[in-house]
Amino acid sequence: MNPLRLIVVASGLALLMPTAGLAQIPDELKEMTPEQRQEYVQGLSDEQRQALREQARAEWDSMSEEERQAARDKHAARRAANKEARRKQWDSMSEEERDAARAQRKAQKEKQRDAGNSKSDEEKAAASDKKSE
């Protein structure tokens, strides 16, 4: 899941929380690393994640075209900045560090692949339907 989706999902969580203390979660999530946010969101139940996706979709649908374009522009600027930062980090790594990063990425992809392979045919079909919406 990409960072923008995590942020959108996490932001939607605040709107679902009935108490003021729980409404502070998005601010806390903004301070988390992408890995911490991902771990937090993965700790939610399927129903909670689905509710967050629905809330995020409702928020997006309620935006004007100008607001949507502003969100797209902000996202594109963040992606460009992050890409440049990743490139600088990669260029500053030794060959051993690069090999370790490659191995870590490969393990991450295998983990995601295994998670997808463990789904039933019905779950895969439902995920495919959700993706196409």
N, C-alpha and C positions, 0 to 999 in steps of 0.2 A: 504494500500500500504506500503510495507516495506521501510525502510530508503534508502537502496541501489537503489531501483527503483526511489525514489524521487531525489536522487543525480544524477543518470544517466539522468533522465528526465530534471532536472534543468540544467545540464551540456549541454545537447543537445540544450537547449534554447539559450545559448550564440552563438551557431553556426548559429542560425536562425535570430539573431538580426543584423540589418544593420548598427547600429551606435556603436561607441566605448563606449559611456556611457552605453548603454544597454548590451554591451558585458561583463561588470563588474558584472552582476547579479550572475553568478556562485560563484564568490568570496564572495559575500554577502550571498548567500545561504549556503555556507560552515560555515558561522558564525552563522546561524540561528539554533534554536532548531528544532528537528524533527517536532514538532507541527507547528511551524512557516512555515517551508518548505511545509508541507502538506497543510496548509491554503493558501499559495501562489500558489501552483500548482492547488489547487481546484478552485482558482479564475480565472484561465485561461479558455478560451473557449474550447469546445470540439475539434475544429479544431486545436487550438494551442497545446493541449495535444497530439493529434494524430500526428501532425508534429514533436513534441519532441520525441515521441515513435519511429517514423520512422527514425529520425536522430540518435537516440541511437542505433537502430538496425543496421543502416548502419555503424556506428562507430564500433560496435561489429563485424560485418561481415568483416570489413576491417582489423581487427587485425590478427596478426599471432597467431599460436597456443601457442607460448611461451608467448605472451602478454596476451592472454586469460587466460592461466594458472596462470600468475602473478596476474591478476585481481581477479581470483577466490581465490588464496591464500591470497591476501590482504583482500578480503571480509571475508573469513573464520576467519582470525586473528581478524578483527574488531568485528565479531559476538561473538567470544569467549571472548574477552575483555568486550564487552557490557553485555554478559550473566553473567560474574563474577561480574561486577559492579551492575547489577540488583539484583543478589543474595545477595550481601553485603548490599545493600539498604533494601531489604526485611527483612533480618535477623535483621537489626537495628531498624525496625519499631515496634511500640507497636501494641497490638492486635486491638485497635481502628483504628489506621492508616491502618492496613491491611484490616480491614472491609471496610473502606472508599475506599481504592484502588480497592478492589473487586467490590464494588458498581459502581465505576467509569468505570471499565473495562466492567462490565455487561451493563451499559448504552451505552458505546461506541459500543459494539457488536450489541445491539438492534438498534442503529442508522444506522449501516451498513446494518443490515438485512432489516430495513425499506426502506433504499435507494434501495436495490436490489429488494424488493417486489414492489416498485413503478414503476419499469421498465415494458415496454410493452413486450409481447412475442418476438417481433422482436428484441428489444434491448437486451433481454436476450440471444437470439440465436446468435446475432452478437458478444456479449461479450464472449460467449462460443467458438465461432469460433476463435476469436482473441487469446484466452487463449491457444487453442490447436496448434496454429502456432508456 
